[in-house]
Amino acid sequence: MGSPNQAKDSLGFLIVSFLKQRYKFMENHYDNLLIIYYSGTGNAKRVSEWIVDEAKKQGLKTHISSYHLFNQEDIAAFKGKTLIGFFSATHGFNMPHSMLKFLFGFELLKTSDVFIGNTRAGMKLWKLFLPGLSGIAMYFPALIMFFKGYKIHAMYPVDLPSNWISLHPGIRKKVVDSMVVHYEKLTRKFAVKVLSGKRVFLKSFVLLPLDLLVAPIAFGYYFVGRYILAKTFVANYNCNNCGLCMEQCPTKSIILSHNRPYWKFTCESCMKCMNYCPERAIETAHSMVFLLLFVLTVVINPYLSSKVTDFVAVAFRGSRIAFESFYFIVQWSVALLLFYLGYKFLHFLMRFPLINRLITYTSLTTWKFWRRYKIPRKVSVSDK
């Protein structure tokens, strides 16, 4: 039998060997990292940059790109095993349509592992960081890539501040800075794990019951809501036609019509134009929205309900299911038409200075307390 010292030496040798092998496994599990993101005001882009930074520390070859600028020739030099990350903002508890369209067409590096991530409008209450909701913003893209033959290796939500200032003011800078610092630390820890080959799913399923609860809203937003929101943006009298909003729009949804910016139905409401306009000239026309919603609720919907009831009574013997189905289709079709026509008329009226100022001053987004939002360029721990 060997001496106790020899046993200790042998045990120490085994532990050191194990740690070396483990470290080597962690360091070399992947050779390349590709991250493709969708970002309006910078949240998803910044998260992607944090992950890429960790990959570079491990010596991986990396490439990061917005979905609308991605060129497969940029990854022609990739050799070996690749990890692919798709990171996106959350729009209406879903991944934006244009990013989903990109995923449906993505066919590269079929043997690769994939992770799905999203930023989902977190909040902070005193010192407590509160999570947002993903809805189907991770699960649906994960299913798309799974059925396309990719291996889903991780799903990860990041609760950076909401940028949807059509609905609420931008969060105060001090709070934003503390949230960025907090979630950068967590994201870098996630990056180390996923780059080492570990599967990371826990955080994405913690709020699953609530995510499923808001799933119907995700479908409603995808098929109706996003089109209505696209018709709520206007350029006020401060607009100098610099063209920055049209140039930077990721979906190319802003065009010049009658010498004024005009938002098409393809707008994803990413808020990039509103938050980055140097003249603070882009508004949500809240007065128009409230007026059209009032007309829909008080005048149009009761009339439609009566007509659909009469039709269903004759054609389907008063079937409740038939009524709900027809009324839903007719109601939202008319709502879309009303917002389209209302927006066209408003765009025409905005050329008159008096109307322009009236719409501007009745838009919540024009007032100073209604802060804009964009992720800070850089926040250090000392800024917290």
C-alpha positions as semicolon CSV with decimal commas, in nm:
position;residue;x (nm);y (nm);z (nm)
1;M;0,000;0,000;0,000
2;G;0,118;0,350;-0,067
3;S;0,182;0,605;0,206
4;P;-0,082;0,868;0,298
5;N;0,134;1,130;0,130
6;Q;0,138;0,928;-0,193
7;A;-0,241;0,894;-0,175
8;K;-0,274;1,270;-0,125
9;D;-0,037;1,333;-0,416
10;S;-0,238;1,099;-0,638
11;L;-0,566;1,262;-0,536
12;G;-0,418;1,606;-0,595
13;F;-0,291;1,497;-0,937
14;L;-0,638;1,369;-1,031
15;I;-0,804;1,693;-0,917
16;V;-0,553;1,907;-1,108
17;S;-0,594;1,690;-1,419
18;F;-0,972;1,713;-1,394
19;L;-0,961;2,091;-1,358
20;K;-0,724;2,125;-1,653
21;Q;-0,948;1,911;-1,870
22;R;-1,254;2,101;-1,750
23;Y;-1,089;2,435;-1,824
24;K;-0,981;2,314;-2,166
25;F;-1,336;2,195;-2,235
26;M;-1,477;2,531;-2,131
27;E;-1,224;2,724;-2,333
28;N;-1,250;2,526;-2,654
29;H;-1,610;2,401;-2,663
30;Y;-1,684;2,641;-2,951
31;D;-1,455;2,786;-3,214
32;N;-1,688;3,062;-3,336
33;L;-1,970;3,281;-3,212
34;L;-2,224;3,443;-3,443
35;I;-2,481;3,681;-3,295
36;I;-2,759;3,837;-3,500
37;Y;-2,978;4,092;-3,326
38;Y;-3,279;4,317;-3,370
39;S;-3,252;4,642;-3,176
40;G;-3,430;4,976;-3,181
41;T;-3,279;5,190;-2,905
42;G;-2,977;4,971;-2,836
43;N;-3,077;4,724;-2,563
44;A;-3,049;4,400;-2,762
45;K;-2,742;4,529;-2,942
46;R;-2,565;4,609;-2,615
47;V;-2,647;4,267;-2,468
48;S;-2,509;4,104;-2,783
49;E;-2,189;4,308;-2,749
50;W;-2,141;4,191;-2,389
51;I;-2,167;3,828;-2,498
52;V;-1,931;3,880;-2,791
53;D;-1,681;4,045;-2,557
54;E;-1,677;3,735;-2,335
55;A;-1,630;3,515;-2,642
56;K;-1,330;3,720;-2,752
57;K;-1,174;3,675;-2,408
58;Q;-1,190;3,300;-2,469
59;G;-1,025;3,332;-2,809
60;L;-1,332;3,257;-3,023
61;K;-1,370;3,401;-3,370
62;T;-1,678;3,624;-3,354
63;H;-1,918;3,811;-3,576
64;I;-2,206;4,035;-3,466
65;S;-2,463;4,194;-3,695
66;S;-2,808;4,345;-3,704
67;Y;-3,044;4,112;-3,892
68;H;-3,102;4,361;-4,174
69;L;-2,727;4,409;-4,236
70;F;-2,619;4,045;-4,207
71;N;-2,417;3,904;-4,497
72;Q;-2,326;3,535;-4,495
73;E;-1,993;3,618;-4,658
74;D;-1,892;3,776;-4,326
75;I;-1,872;3,429;-4,167
76;A;-1,700;3,256;-4,459
77;A;-1,384;3,219;-4,248
78;F;-1,563;3,028;-3,969
79;K;-1,409;2,683;-3,918
80;G;-1,500;2,429;-3,655
81;K;-1,793;2,441;-3,416
82;T;-2,014;2,753;-3,411
83;L;-2,258;2,884;-3,153
84;I;-2,531;3,106;-3,299
85;G;-2,723;3,358;-3,090
86;F;-3,038;3,541;-3,195
87;F;-3,111;3,834;-2,965
88;S;-3,405;4,066;-3,004
89;A;-3,624;4,330;-2,847
90;T;-3,971;4,216;-2,741
91;H;-4,262;4,374;-2,930
92;G;-4,612;4,297;-2,809
93;F;-4,485;3,992;-2,615
94;N;-4,337;3,847;-2,931
95;M;-4,024;3,875;-3,143
96;P;-4,067;4,150;-3,408
97;H;-4,211;4,035;-3,739
98;S;-3,904;4,128;-3,945
99;M;-3,677;3,926;-3,713
100;L;-3,913;3,627;-3,729
101;K;-3,910;3,656;-4,108
102;F;-3,530;3,651;-4,096
103;L;-3,533;3,334;-3,880
104;F;-3,769;3,158;-4,119
105;G;-3,520;3,221;-4,401
106;F;-3,204;3,138;-4,204
107;E;-3,038;2,816;-4,328
108;L;-2,667;2,855;-4,245
109;L;-2,446;2,637;-4,025
110;K;-2,713;2,371;-3,972
111;T;-2,504;2,164;-3,727
112;S;-2,465;2,456;-3,488
113;D;-2,602;2,509;-3,139
114;V;-2,839;2,804;-3,103
115;F;-2,946;3,027;-2,817
116;I;-3,240;3,268;-2,817
117;G;-3,247;3,586;-2,611
118;N;-3,469;3,887;-2,566
119;T;-3,483;4,217;-2,382
120;R;-3,818;4,250;-2,208
121;A;-3,888;4,582;-2,038
122;G;-3,772;4,539;-1,681
123;M;-3,833;4,786;-1,402
124;K;-3,670;4,886;-1,076
125;L;-3,853;4,952;-0,750
126;W;-3,616;5,110;-0,498
127;K;-3,334;4,849;-0,490
128;L;-3,545;4,566;-0,629
129;F;-3,499;4,473;-0,996
130;L;-3,830;4,357;-1,141
131;P;-3,854;4,132;-1,449
132;G;-4,059;4,204;-1,757
133;L;-4,261;3,947;-1,950
134;S;-4,144;3,768;-2,264
135;G;-4,474;3,623;-2,380
136;I;-4,376;3,403;-2,675
137;A;-4,073;3,614;-2,772
138;M;-3,831;3,328;-2,695
139;Y;-4,045;3,016;-2,720
140;F;-4,179;3,075;-3,071
141;P;-3,835;3,156;-3,226
142;A;-3,691;2,853;-3,044
143;L;-3,957;2,632;-3,204
144;I;-3,880;2,779;-3,547
145;M;-3,511;2,700;-3,517
146;F;-3,577;2,358;-3,359
147;F;-3,796;2,248;-3,650
148;K;-3,534;2,380;-3,892
149;G;-3,289;2,130;-3,741
150;Y;-3,085;2,343;-3,502
151;K;-3,006;2,243;-3,143
152;I;-3,153;2,488;-2,892
153;H;-2,884;2,525;-2,630
154;A;-3,012;2,814;-2,420
155;M;-3,281;3,079;-2,381
156;Y;-3,210;3,394;-2,186
157;P;-3,416;3,709;-2,112
158;V;-3,254;4,038;-2,005
159;D;-3,470;4,288;-1,818
160;L;-3,332;4,616;-1,951
161;P;-3,560;4,924;-1,943
162;S;-3,857;4,958;-2,176
163;N;-3,820;5,203;-2,464
164;W;-4,189;5,214;-2,559
165;I;-4,234;5,582;-2,491
166;S;-4,556;5,595;-2,691
167;L;-4,706;5,440;-2,378
168;H;-4,487;5,575;-2,096
169;P;-4,205;5,826;-2,036
170;G;-3,847;5,707;-2,058
171;I;-3,703;5,587;-1,726
172;R;-3,481;5,827;-1,527
173;K;-3,110;5,815;-1,615
174;K;-2,997;5,711;-1,265
175;V;-3,231;5,411;-1,273
176;V;-3,130;5,321;-1,627
177;D;-2,760;5,329;-1,536
178;S;-2,809;5,102;-1,235
179;M;-3,012;4,855;-1,441
180;V;-2,748;4,845;-1,714
181;V;-2,472;4,772;-1,461
182;H;-2,678;4,502;-1,292
183;Y;-2,779;4,320;-1,609
184;E;-2,438;4,347;-1,768
185;K;-2,297;4,140;-1,480
186;L;-2,571;3,879;-1,516
187;T;-2,538;3,865;-1,894
188;R;-2,162;3,813;-1,880
189;K;-2,214;3,525;-1,634
190;F;-2,465;3,375;-1,877
191;A;-2,217;3,417;-2,162
192;V;-1,945;3,227;-1,976
193;K;-2,186;2,941;-1,909
194;V;-2,328;2,910;-2,258
195;L;-1,985;2,945;-2,423
196;S;-1,861;2,659;-2,205
197;G;-2,128;2,435;-2,352
198;K;-2,372;2,449;-2,062
199;R;-2,745;2,456;-2,126
200;V;-2,912;2,760;-1,971
201;F;-3,291;2,762;-1,951
202;L;-3,394;2,828;-1,590
203;K;-3,449;3,204;-1,609
204;S;-3,652;3,174;-1,930
205;F;-3,906;2,941;-1,764
206;V;-3,946;3,110;-1,422
207;L;-4,232;3,329;-1,548
208;L;-4,373;3,072;-1,793
209;P;-4,729;3,078;-1,648
210;L;-4,747;3,457;-1,686
211;D;-4,587;3,440;-2,032
212;L;-4,856;3,194;-2,143
213;L;-5,121;3,418;-1,991
214;V;-5,022;3,710;-2,217
215;A;-4,973;3,491;-2,526
216;P;-5,315;3,590;-2,672
217;I;-5,201;3,953;-2,659
218;A;-4,895;3,853;-2,860
219;F;-5,115;3,710;-3,136
220;G;-5,345;4,013;-3,129
221;Y;-5,048;4,248;-3,153
222;Y;-4,889;4,050;-3,435
223;F;-5,199;4,040;-3,656
224;V;-5,357;4,377;-3,569
225;G;-5,189;4,589;-3,302
226;R;-4,858;4,650;-3,475
227;Y;-5,033;4,790;-3,782
228;I;-5,238;5,031;-3,574
229;L;-4,934;5,151;-3,379
230;A;-4,748;5,209;-3,707
231;K;-5,009;5,472;-3,788
232;T;-4,957;5,684;-3,477
233;F;-4,622;5,852;-3,552
234;V;-4,595;6,204;-3,689
235;A;-4,322;6,463;-3,738
236;N;-4,399;6,795;-3,568
237;Y;-4,305;7,150;-3,665
238;N;-3,947;7,098;-3,539
239;C;-3,875;6,854;-3,821
240;N;-3,607;6,990;-4,058
241;N;-3,617;6,693;-4,299
242;C;-3,264;6,585;-4,208
243;G;-3,355;6,232;-4,318
244;L;-3,193;6,060;-4,018
245;C;-3,510;5,870;-3,925
246;M;-3,547;5,734;-4,279
247;E;-3,180;5,646;-4,304
248;Q;-3,162;5,457;-3,973
249;C;-3,501;5,282;-3,976
250;P;-3,415;4,907;-3,975
251;T;-3,730;4,816;-4,171
252;K;-3,714;5,113;-4,411
253;S;-4,068;5,200;-4,310
254;I;-4,033;5,580;-4,311
255;I;-4,066;5,756;-4,645
256;L;-4,092;6,118;-4,752
257;S;-4,447;6,205;-4,855
258;H;-4,542;6,565;-4,940
259;N;-4,209;6,673;-4,796
260;R;-4,284;6,514;-4,457
261;P;-4,185;6,179;-4,297
262;Y;-4,460;5,920;-4,337
263;W;-4,477;5,585;-4,154
264;K;-4,584;5,276;-4,351
265;F;-4,763;4,969;-4,217
266;T;-4,430;4,784;-4,210
267;C;-4,317;4,998;-3,914
268;E;-4,228;4,776;-3,617
269;S;-4,263;5,054;-3,355
270;C;-3,905;4,993;-3,244
271;M;-3,893;5,357;-3,125
272;K;-3,552;5,420;-3,278
273;C;-3,672;5,720;-3,479
274;M;-3,851;5,886;-3,187
275;N;-3,573;5,831;-2,935
276;Y;-3,283;5,929;-3,161
277;C;-3,430;6,226;-3,350
278;P;-3,187;6,513;-3,276
279;E;-3,468;6,770;-3,301
280;R;-3,708;6,569;-3,081
281;A;-3,949;6,617;-3,369
282;I;-4,116;6,275;-3,378
283;E;-4,430;6,231;-3,172
284;T;-4,706;5,983;-3,103
285;A;-5,028;6,156;-3,207
286;H;-5,216;6,076;-2,886
287;S;-5,502;6,313;-2,963
288;M;-5,570;6,132;-3,292
289;V;-5,546;5,793;-3,120
290;F;-5,793;5,891;-2,846
291;L;-6,034;6,040;-3,100
292;L;-6,030;5,734;-3,326
293;L;-6,067;5,497;-3,032
294;F;-6,364;5,702;-2,909
295;V;-6,530;5,685;-3,251
296;L;-6,466;5,309;-3,266
297;T;-6,600;5,241;-2,918
298;V;-6,901;5,472;-2,909
299;V;-7,017;5,485;-3,271
300;I;-6,873;5,217;-3,499
301;N;-6,853;4,906;-3,280
302;P;-7,217;4,920;-3,157
303;Y;-7,330;4,960;-3,519
304;L;-7,113;4,668;-3,633
305;S;-7,238;4,453;-3,344
306;S;-7,597;4,514;-3,447
307;K;-7,533;4,432;-3,813
308;V;-7,330;4,119;-3,735
309;T;-7,602;4,002;-3,495
310;D;-7,864;4,034;-3,768
311;F;-7,643;3,852;-4,019
312;V;-7,561;3,565;-3,782
313;A;-7,925;3,530;-3,679
314;V;-8,022;3,465;-4,040
315;A;-7,718;3,273;-4,168
316;F;-7,614;3,077;-3,856
317;R;-7,930;3,076;-3,642
318;G;-7,777;3,305;-3,383
319;S;-7,469;3,091;-3,311
320;R;-7,256;3,258;-3,045
321;I;-6,934;3,118;-3,191
322;A;-7,026;3,250;-3,535
323;F;-7,106;3,593;-3,390
324;E;-6,774;3,617;-3,199
325;S;-6,576;3,505;-3,505
326;F;-6,743;3,739;-3,753
327;Y;-6,751;4,032;-3,512
328;F;-6,378;3,994;-3,434
329;I;-6,285;3,992;-3,802
330;V;-6,513;4,279;-3,898
331;Q;-6,430;4,490;-3,591
332;W;-6,054;4,479;-3,636
333;S;-6,070;4,513;-4,014
334;V;-6,271;4,831;-3,974
335;A;-6,032;4,952;-3,701
336;L;-5,734;4,907;-3,932
337;L;-5,914;5,088;-4,214
338;L;-6,013;5,371;-3,982
339;F;-5,659;5,421;-3,855
340;Y;-5,521;5,408;-4,209
341;L;-5,765;5,671;-4,337
342;G;-5,734;5,879;-4,020
343;Y;-5,357;5,877;-4,047
344;K;-5,364;5,972;-4,416
345;F;-5,590;6,266;-4,334
346;L;-5,376;6,370;-4,037
347;H;-5,061;6,357;-4,250
348;F;-5,230;6,595;-4,492
349;L;-5,336;6,830;-4,210
350;M;-4,988;6,839;-4,053
351;R;-4,870;7,067;-4,336
352;F;-5,082;7,347;-4,184
353;P;-4,889;7,519;-3,899
354;L;-5,191;7,567;-3,672
355;I;-5,301;7,201;-3,696
356;N;-4,940;7,088;-3,661
357;R;-4,899;7,276;-3,333
358;L;-5,238;7,155;-3,206
359;I;-5,145;6,791;-3,267
360;T;-4,799;6,850;-3,119
361;Y;-4,921;7,009;-2,795
362;T;-5,185;6,737;-2,747
363;S;-4,923;6,464;-2,777
364;L;-4,780;6,348;-2,445
365;T;-4,445;6,278;-2,607
366;T;-4,382;6,647;-2,677
367;W;-4,354;6,748;-2,312
368;K;-4,019;6,754;-2,133
369;F;-4,131;6,525;-1,851
370;W;-4,197;6,257;-2,116
371;R;-3,835;6,150;-2,136
372;R;-3,678;5,981;-2,438
373;Y;-3,481;5,658;-2,396
374;K;-3,164;5,513;-2,542
375;I;-2,920;5,282;-2,372
376;P;-2,616;5,472;-2,229
377;R;-2,298;5,449;-2,432
378;K;-2,105;5,309;-2,138
379;V;-2,180;5,271;-1,770
380;S;-1,917;5,166;-1,516
381;V;-1,977;5,009;-1,177
382;S;-1,877;5,341;-1,016
383;D;-2,175;5,507;-1,192
384;K;-2,419;5,284;-1,014
